[in-house]
Amino acid sequence: RMQGAAPLHPMALAGATLAAKREGNTKRAQQLMSRTKAAAESAGGPPDTFVVVALAAEAMGDRDLAKQAATAAAKQPGLPSSALKRLKTLGAP
């Protein structure tokens, strides 16, 4: 649904990156990750955006972006403890 409503939103791009990676379409996943990274640099928003960006970055091997997005997400109030635990594995404090 997110792809239809806001296809250039960092969360939509990160979700599409994860889907392409899962399907084995590495080239498409790399293209989407590049767009995700650019969109995420200027994005704010709810913590779930940063969580999905962090997961996509990790899946694509971009540890720096994964850590940066995980840290941004962990700073936001209201995340469930399970999400915080997962973010710590990505480098969030």
Buried (B, 14 or more C-beta within 10 A) or exposed (E): EBBEEEEEBBBBBBBBBBBBBEEEEEEBBBBBBEBBBEBBEEBEBEBBBBBBBBBBBBBBEBEEBBBBBBBBBBEBEEBEEEBBEBBEEBBBE
